[in-house]
Amino acid sequence: MDRRSLLVATCAAALVGLAPGRRAFAQAGGQVTGGQVTGGQVTGGQITGGQITGAGATFPNPLYQKWAETAKGPTGLQLNYQSVGSGAGQAQIRNRTVDFGASDAPMAADLLKENALLQFPSAMGSLVAIVNLPGIANNQLKLTGELLADIYFGKVTKWNDARIAALNPGTALPNLAIAPVYRADGSGTTYIWVSYLSASSPEWKTKVGVNTSVKWPTGNGARGNEGVAATVRNTRGAIGYVENAYATQNKLTSTQLRNKAGNFVVPNAETFLAAASNANWAVANFAADLIDTRGENSWPIVSPTFIIVPLAPQDAARAANVFRFFDWAYHNGDAIARELEYIPLPEAVKQTVRAAWKQVQGPNGQAVWAG
């Protein structure tokens, strides 16, 4: 009996031992493993489908949800992704409570090694500053990294401050208190934002620094990109930072920013791609730095977002399904990414990532990904 026939026969035998309700579910599309229904289906002797779980970054959540919805038909995979923040995502994968963690901040190299984890990028995204100011149109207001740092320091407290007015001649700035909003949870989005503030302000780098959670000098916290977006939308005079997709989907007012070349640029696909084209991926753990890159038209806050998986998963099939999902996304998800205003990875990077997947081995010592 060849392997394919054996597989079908084994699954058929397992079905006989199942209770009628579970047998019907399995016949309708459930995978049988040791008499357990775990999701999937037998098609032409091949087991497809299955369930995978992930948790972490809110930054890529709209993208992962759309990828999951679109991939379900052709792959049979069902992704349960919880948008709980990068800090929680890193913690959950270290505790092995999910199949993959997701983080906008790259996990430190020593933690990856200590916890036997592999990190790879899924896509790139961009952060924008969002404001709630009466009479100010989308992308009308001009700001700089230095000014943003001083706003979050509490040094600039009114929207008609002379420093803001100097950047925006002819703009009617309201005499309104500035209400800074930041992420209250451990967040890769915060890591990216404060990386930009630190690159712009030596004082911020020294006094506050860069981390997924920092001691904010002023402002109010909200949980997740969703929470920051909602708080800014509902608070006159508010300013916050979110992934660009949240700003566009919620029709929030974003701003121009001055880039490394000294030019004010608007957040759009052209400026995001200009920044992404300068990324250096030849770094350990794919932790490329795209903060304030060179380029006349580069948007200054672009970053990869990462997936983290165990190097030695206990369930090889589920680990393989994680790679099968992201392989589908690499092949088929670029148009979705662009539609949601994310930036797809270059093809060369995708190929390097696929090669890295082969480091992951199941309990039998065999690579779980052979693609």
Steps between C-alpha positions, in 0.01 A plus 500: 500500500649835402520794744196681360280190522625433851413854605146474369452156656632620834263796503208277401580258780518780749157620392345165590600542863354845537166577659233571234502876554877525479509259204255721310708808579815330382333376183389857436858623516675414827851357518533180703811469715515221756120487500477877559338747266742793465377672185586435137383268227621208292509592131658266247688330783645828628404658831427868450349764720548523874493766768780727614512756778697821524506801728679829527547820304199719426700681229450219239163378629292630206739327261504166684122496527457564128766244410324247724161567341640470147726200563234288666346385170810398305695360797228382739698663781317682777704766678395622842706817551463707816605866474637542852821698450858408421604458864225246558580329171863452599396370842249253356745344257763472773236317707400291195130584540463588128644361178663834421556832665492830312701808586579831337809532716760239412560265790847539650754253364578361845130432568459326166796276582398440862146401400598306184298723268517601134397849389409609148320796340152469353464845342588862565282778628519867580405712797331836471422779741124556529329811633151623583505869412199699379561664164814296420480277194661160455877534444483879526691543826882480490696362794854386573643225715658753735167676546318173561752409769441833673123454476534164678740659750224752581712795387263601220147515637287707257431442132562867418846486659754713312710196402204329335390826337848549352474167318148577378485861373154600383329217691238605756614303804244473782571630848445153637687293757704212359388163640769238427383138481732202528477122520430379853591139421838353411513582132724460199322803358631696796847353440493633143361840605753560776777374271404788271483749789841382621646535151361855488570616855819423697316606814226242439762231436674581829204566729229265367672259262368221282290205614160343444385683813652824631433750778312770315565854626144608420179388331236230536525132412273281290525132417585389148509692174122475517491672839734781397302560180171511693638730770639748249179493297295582812731762658529855364863606490631144520809366327605136484685243292356202315575272210398676180226247422315598819517865402365443150235245598369725777529817288726667756701813429869425451785747459803566286840429654844633417734222387877452529554693177317799651191466283141495624331189364147360520429142605414303187612195303764695311676634810471165682659314208773762476595425859468123460734502201782607732459212747799282583379145558849353539474518879451237769143374551373716209489799738533766229491864615288731281469793740576836334678347202671707233314605185343822374150355514529246786237483773694505829309237701495166318569163661471127442259304713611157620378146556667290771481119511666222702805335346393168654117493504325211672236481226675482165174508303386827656845651450489396134159663468639831629760493223238387247286803594782752464625330184152551355514863614841550339369357172150648500474774760693792352197658333307480829794658682513789254123548516528537879803728454760258631824437311571148369842350554741488205502160327864441591416545869211254474733237355752555779222466757377174347852362525511600869178306566690177439679552831177408681491130588224283643538243780634249245788730411367561150444848353129584519524711182625337184376756249 
